[in-house]
Amino acid sequence: MSHQLSKRRARGARQLALAVAGLVLTAVAVPALAHHAFAAEYDGDKSFDLNGVVTKARWVNPHSWLYFDVKNADGSVTNWGVELAAPNALASKGIAKTDLSAGAPVHVKGFLSKAGGPWGYAASITLSDGRSFQTGGAPNQPGN
């Protein structure tokens, strides 16, 4: 009788371990599935390199956004919007929301949106004081 009880306990422990492992894998996989892929929205073959002036920075999850005015060759101005990393990822790289205050000059390199228009994904931002930051996790860097 004690041998059968040991077998049942061992089987129960294995089932419990498998259930826990399944829950852990599910918990890890759900955020990854919910996160969009770079290639779904942006064109890694179409880069941009722009200088402009910050109009607004939105520090929101899962991705922050930067809006900046770019003066065109004809003198007109286009407001661009670029996706950045999450606020905590930007902070870990040393960039603060105050670095991107309205009126701050910026140099932004990134990739164009597949939807067209003045939208894109910022791979890096250089501030007027010369500090440069990788602002996203694109699979490559513009010009590479």
C-alpha positions in Angstrom: 0.0 0.0 0.0 2.8 2.4 0.9 4.5 1.8 -2.5 1.3 2.8 -4.4 1.0 5.9 -2.2 4.5 6.9 -3.1 3.8 6.4 -6.8 0.7 8.6 -6.6 2.6 11.3 -4.7 5.4 11.2 -7.3 2.9 11.4 -10.2 1.0 14.3 -8.4 4.3 16.1 -7.8 5.2 15.7 -11.5 1.8 17.0 -12.6 2.1 20.0 -10.3 5.6 20.7 -11.6 4.4 20.6 -15.2 1.4 22.8 -14.4 3.7 25.4 -12.7 6.1 25.3 -15.6 3.3 25.8 -18.1 2.0 28.8 -16.1 5.5 30.3 -16.0 5.9 29.9 -19.8 2.5 31.4 -20.5 3.2 34.4 -18.3 6.5 35.0 -20.1 5.0 34.5 -23.6 1.9 36.7 -23.3 3.7 40.0 -23.2 6.0 38.9 -26.1 2.9 38.0 -28.2 1.2 41.3 -27.4 4.3 43.3 -28.5 4.4 44.2 -32.2 7.3 43.5 -34.4 9.4 46.3 -35.9 9.0 44.9 -39.4 5.2 45.0 -39.2 5.2 48.8 -39.0 8.5 50.2 -40.1 10.7 49.7 -43.2 14.3 48.7 -42.2 15.4 49.6 -45.8 14.1 53.2 -45.7 16.1 55.3 -43.2 15.9 59.0 -42.4 18.3 61.5 -40.8 16.6 64.7 -39.6 17.3 67.8 -37.6 14.4 69.5 -35.9 13.0 71.2 -32.8 10.9 69.2 -30.3 7.3 70.1 -30.1 6.1 67.4 -27.7 7.4 64.2 -26.0 4.9 61.6 -24.7 6.4 59.3 -22.1 3.9 56.4 -22.2 4.0 52.6 -22.2 4.7 50.5 -24.1 6.5 53.1 -26.3 7.2 56.7 -25.9 6.7 59.2 -28.7 8.7 62.3 -29.8 7.2 65.0 -32.1 9.5 67.5 -33.7 9.3 70.2 -36.4 11.6 69.8 -39.4 12.2 72.7 -41.7 11.9 71.6 -45.4 14.0 72.9 -48.3 11.2 75.2 -49.4 10.9 76.8 -46.0 7.7 74.9 -44.9 7.7 73.0 -41.7 6.7 69.3 -41.2 5.9 67.9 -37.8 7.3 64.4 -37.5 6.3 61.8 -35.0 8.7 59.0 -34.0 8.3 56.0 -31.7 10.9 55.5 -29.0 11.5 52.9 -26.4 9.5 52.6 -23.2 10.1 55.4 -20.6 12.0 53.0 -18.2 14.3 51.9 -21.1 15.0 55.5 -22.1 15.8 56.4 -18.4 18.2 53.4 -18.2 20.1 54.8 -21.2 20.4 58.2 -19.5 17.8 60.2 -21.3 15.2 62.1 -19.3 11.9 63.7 -20.4 13.5 67.1 -19.6 16.1 66.4 -22.3 13.3 66.5 -24.9 11.4 69.6 -23.7 9.5 71.7 -26.3 12.0 73.9 -28.2 15.0 71.6 -27.8 17.0 71.0 -31.0 17.3 67.3 -31.9 19.0 65.2 -34.5 17.0 62.0 -35.1 18.0 58.9 -37.1 15.6 56.1 -37.8 13.3 54.3 -40.2 10.2 55.4 -42.0 6.8 54.0 -41.3 5.3 51.6 -43.9 2.1 53.6 -43.7 3.9 56.7 -45.2 3.8 60.3 -44.0 6.1 62.0 -41.5 6.2 59.0 -39.1 8.9 56.6 -38.1 10.9 54.7 -35.6 13.8 56.6 -33.9 16.9 54.4 -33.6 19.0 57.3 -32.1 18.7 60.9 -31.0 21.5 63.3 -30.6 20.9 66.4 -28.4 22.4 69.9 -28.9 24.9 69.2 -26.1 26.4 66.3 -28.2 24.9 63.5 -26.1 23.6 60.7 -28.3 21.2 57.9 -27.2 20.0 54.7 -28.8 16.2 55.2 -28.4 14.8 52.0 -29.7 15.6 48.3 -30.4 15.5 48.3 -34.2 17.2 45.3 -35.8 19.8 47.6 -37.4 21.0 51.2 -37.5 20.2 53.7 -40.2 22.8 53.6 -42.9 24.0 50.0 -42.0 
